[in-house]
């Protein structure tokens, strides 16, 4: 998208990124960030992970404001440090313009990981299509994984 710049996620970008996530990433709150978003210090957790190499990411900006981000976080287990968990969010009015795919590709290049995993709700066909277009394959699903808005949701697991 013209006018959109992407930059690496640094400590300086954490606070505006957290504000963005809390505003737009409803699904991410349930799948990836629920504990920190609802109960803890997400900014502090992200700062710690960036400093200690547990997280890399990309921030997308338009006119200086955050409009998207992609985070690759690594598992805490030593045996799975090669696995990166990918989470991407784009402001709703800018979806479908290539921002998400661009951020995922850039974040994967920055990450030291060899295998990348993404999770989303089964009804989130936009995310499933995005990851499939980048070579991810569906590896599994977990029916009734999330109970939200008085209904169960299936979680889809994709990986490279």
VEXSE-804257 format. One record per residue: x, z, y of N, C-alpha, C in turn. Coordinates in steps of 0.05 Angstrom, whole numbers, padded with zeros to 5 digits, always signed. Example, Ala and Ser with C-alpha at 12.3 -4.5 7.8 and 13.67 -1.06 7.14 Angstrom:
2
+00264+00156-00114+00246+00156-00090+00264+00156-00066 +00257+00142-00045+00273+00143-00021+00258+00157+00001 
This chain:
160
+00017+00000-00024+00000+00000+00000+00018+00000+00025 +00012-00017+00043+00027-00019+00068+00023+00007+00084 +00045+00017+00095+00043+00042+00111+00047+00067+00095 +00049+00065+00069+00052+00088+00052+00082+00090+00044 +00093+00113+00048+00121+00118+00040+00121+00139+00018 +00141+00137+00001+00144+00158-00020+00172+00170-00017 +00172+00196-00021+00197+00211-00018+00199+00231-00041 +00223+00239-00049+00225+00260-00069+00213+00286-00060 +00201+00301-00079+00190+00327-00073+00213+00347-00070 +00216+00358-00046+00237+00378-00041+00223+00404-00032 +00239+00425-00029+00228+00451-00021+00213+00448+00006 +00222+00431+00023+00210+00426+00049+00181+00415+00046 +00177+00399+00025+00151+00386+00022+00131+00402+00005 +00139+00426-00005+00122+00441-00023+00096+00450-00009 +00098+00462+00014+00074+00473+00027+00053+00452+00033 +00060+00429+00046+00040+00409+00050+00029+00397+00024 +00046+00396+00003+00037+00386-00023+00017+00404-00036 +00022+00430-00034+00003+00450-00045-00024+00449-00030 -00023+00446-00004-00048+00443+00011-00063+00418+00001 -00049+00396-00003-00061+00372-00013-00074+00376-00040 -00058+00388-00059-00068+00393-00086-00093+00410-00086 -00093+00431-00070-00117+00449-00070-00141+00434-00059 -00137+00415-00042-00159+00400-00030-00170+00378-00048 -00153+00365-00065-00163+00342-00079-00160+00342-00109 -00144+00359-00120-00138+00357-00149-00155+00376-00166 -00181+00372-00165-00199+00388-00181-00192+00388-00211 -00188+00365-00222-00182+00363-00251-00155+00377-00257 -00136+00374-00239-00110+00386-00244-00112+00416-00244 -00130+00428-00229-00134+00456-00229-00141+00466-00257 -00156+00450-00272-00164+00458-00298-00144+00451-00320 -00129+00430-00317-00111+00421-00338-00083+00431-00335 -00073+00432-00310-00044+00437-00307-00038+00461-00290 -00053+00465-00269-00046+00485-00249-00064+00509-00247 -00082+00512-00266-00104+00531-00263-00094+00559-00256 -00075+00569-00270-00066+00597-00265-00055+00600-00238 -00036+00583-00230-00024+00585-00204-00043+00579-00181 -00061+00560-00184-00079+00553-00162-00098+00575-00157 -00109+00587-00178-00130+00607-00175-00119+00635-00172 -00096+00641-00184-00088+00669-00186-00060+00675-00175 -00045+00655-00167-00018+00661-00161-00008+00646-00137 +00018+00646-00136+00032+00633-00114+00043+00606-00123 +00026+00586-00121+00034+00559-00130+00059+00549-00115 +00059+00554-00088+00083+00545-00073+00108+00558-00083 +00106+00584-00088+00130+00599-00098+00138+00589-00125 +00119+00583-00142+00125+00573-00169+00138+00546-00168 +00128+00529-00150+00140+00502-00146+00168+00504-00135 +00172+00521-00115+00198+00524-00103+00218+00532-00124 +00211+00552-00140+00229+00562-00161+00235+00540-00181 +00215+00524-00190+00219+00503-00209+00237+00481-00198 +00233+00474-00173+00250+00453-00160+00279+00463-00159 +00283+00487-00149+00310+00498-00146+00325+00499-00173 +00310+00507-00194+00323+00512-00220+00321+00488-00239 +00312+00465-00229+00312+00440-00245+00289+00437-00264 +00269+00454-00262+00246+00452-00280+00225+00433-00270 +00228+00421-00246+00208+00403-00235+00221+00383-00217 +00211+00358-00220+00218+00337-00201+00192+00324-00192 +00193+00310-00171+00168+00298-00163+00171+00279-00139 +00149+00266-00133+00147+00247-00111+00123+00254-00094 +00126+00251-00068+00104+00256-00049+00099+00229-00035 +00073+00222-00033+00066+00198-00018+00054+00207+00008 +00062+00193+00030+00053+00200+00057+00043+00175+00071 +00023+00179+00087+00013+00159+00106+00010+00173+00133 +00022+00161+00153+00022+00173+00180+00031+00203+00180 +00051+00209+00163+00062+00236+00162+00047+00256+00145 +00023+00249+00136+00007+00267+00120+00009+00261+00090 +00008+00282+00074+00009+00278+00045-00017+00265+00035 -00015+00243+00021-00038+00230+00009-00037+00228-00021 -00015+00237-00032-00012+00237-00061+00014+00251-00070 +00014+00258-00095+00039+00269-00106+00039+00265-00136 +00063+00265-00147+00067+00264-00176+00089+00284-00182 +00082+00301-00201+00101+00322-00210+00108+00318-00239 +00133+00321-00246+00142+00321-00274+00154+00349-00278 +00141+00365-00294+00151+00392-00300+00160+00393-00329 +00182+00409-00333+00192+00412-00360+00183+00438-00372 +00181+00437-00399+00174+00461-00414+00196+00482-00411 +00188+00507-00415+00207+00528-00413+00224+00531-00438 +00215+00520-00460+00230+00523-00485+00255+00505-00485 +00277+00516-00494+00302+00501-00494+00300+00476-00512 +00286+00478-00534+00284+00456-00553+00267+00432-00542 +00252+00437-00520+00235+00415-00510+00241+00409-00481 +00265+00413-00472+00273+00406-00445+00273+00376-00440 +00272+00361-00461+00271+00331-00457+00243+00321-00452 +00223+00339-00452+00195+00331-00449+00186+00338-00421 +00175+00318-00407+00164+00322-00380+00134+00320-00380 +00121+00340-00368+00092+00339-00365+00086+00327-00338 +00071+00305-00338+00066+00289-00314+00038+00295-00303 +00037+00300-00277+00011+00304-00263+00012+00287-00238 -00009+00272-00233-00010+00255-00210-00037+00259-00196 -00036+00259-00170-00061+00261-00154-00058+00243-00130 -00080+00229-00123-00080+00211-00100-00106+00217-00085 -00105+00217-00059-00129+00221-00043-00150+00200-00051 -00175+00209-00054-00196+00193-00066-00199+00166-00052 -00198+00165-00026-00203+00139-00012-00179+00120-00014 -00157+00129-00026-00133+00112-00029-00128+00105-00058 -00145+00113-00076-00141+00107-00104-00146+00077-00110 -00131+00067-00129-00134+00038-00137-00116+00020-00120 -00099+00031-00103-00081+00015-00087-00052+00014-00097 -00047+00026-00120-00020+00026-00131-00003+00050-00124 -00013+00068-00109+00002+00092-00100+00009+00109-00124 -00011+00115-00141-00007+00132-00164+00014+00121-00184 +00012+00095-00190+00031+00083-00208+00059+00083-00197 +00061+00077-00171+00087+00077-00158+00100+00105-00160 +00084+00126-00154+00095+00153-00155+00103+00161-00183 +00087+00154-00203+00094+00161-00231+00120+00148-00239 +00122+00122-00233+00147+00108-00240+00171+00120-00227 +00169+00127-00201+00191+00139-00186+00198+00167-00197 +00177+00182-00203+00182+00210-00213+00195+00209-00240 +00187+00190-00257+00200+00188-00283+00229+00180-00281 +00236+00163-00262+00264+00156-00257+00281+00179-00248 +00269+00196-00231+00283+00220-00221+00287+00241-00242 +00269+00242-00261+00269+00264-00281+00290+00259-00302 +00302+00281-00312+00322+00279-00333+00308+00277-00361 +00282+00277-00362+00267+00277-00387+00268+00250-00401 +00264+00251-00427+00264+00227-00444+00236+00220-00453 +00218+00239-00455+00191+00236-00464+00172+00247-00442 +00151+00232-00436+00133+00240-00415+00105+00243-00427 +00091+00265-00419+00065+00271-00429+00046+00274-00406 +00022+00263-00408+00001+00266-00387-00025+00275-00401 -00040+00291-00387-00066+00300-00397-00087+00295-00376 -00111+00288-00385-00134+00284-00367-00160+00287-00382 -00181+00290-00367-00208+00290-00380-00213+00263-00391 -00228+00262-00413-00235+00236-00426-00251+00218-00407 -00267+00229-00390-00283+00213-00371-00267+00202-00348 -00242+00211-00345-00225+00201-00323-00212+00175-00331 -00228+00154-00333-00218+00128-00342-00197+00116-00323 -00198+00124-00297-00178+00114-00278-00150+00124-00286 -00148+00150-00292-00122+00161-00300-00113+00149-00327 -00131+00147-00346-00124+00136-00372-00113+00107-00368 -00127+00091-00352-00118+00064-00347-00091+00064-00333 -00087+00081-00313-00062+00083-00299-00039+00088-00318 -00041+00108-00335-00020+00115-00353-00016+00093-00374 -00037+00081-00384-00035+00059-00403-00020+00036-00391 -00025+00030-00365-00011+00008-00352+00019+00013-00349 +00027+00039-00351+00055+00046-00349+00068+00050-00377 +00053+00042-00398+00064+00043-00425+00057+00069-00441 +00041+00086-00429+00033+00110-00444+00012+00102-00465 +00013+00117-00487-00007+00113-00508-00022+00139-00513 -00048+00137-00520-00063+00161-00526-00053+00172-00553 -00046+00197-00553-00036+00210-00576-00055+00230-00589 -00075+00238-00573-00095+00256-00584-00116+00263-00564 -00136+00278-00574-00156+00288-00557-00165+00316-00567 -00174+00332-00549-00183+00359-00555-00212+00362-00545 -00232+00358-00562-00260+00361-00554-00265+00390-00545 -00283+00392-00525-00291+00418-00515-00268+00435-00505 -00247+00423-00495-00224+00438-00486-00230+00453-00460 -00246+00441-00443-00253+00453-00417-00283+00457-00415 -00292+00480-00405-00320+00484-00398-00322+00486-00368 -00334+00466-00356-00336+00464-00327-00362+00452-00319 -00375+00462-00298-00400+00451-00289-00421+00451-00311 -00422+00472-00326-00441+00476-00348-00440+00455-00370 -00417+00443-00373-00414+00425-00396-00385+00425-00406 -00382+00417-00431-00355+00415-00442-00343+00388-00436 -00316+00389-00434-00301+00364-00428-00279+00362-00449 -00274+00337-00457-00252+00331-00476-00227+00325-00461 -00205+00337-00470-00179+00331-00458-00165+00309-00474 -00155+00289-00460-00140+00267-00473-00110+00272-00468 -00094+00268-00488-00065+00271-00486-00052+00244-00490 -00036+00236-00470-00022+00210-00471+00008+00215-00469 +00025+00198-00480+00054+00200-00476+00067+00173-00478 +00092+00173-00469+00108+00148-00470+00118+00144-00498 
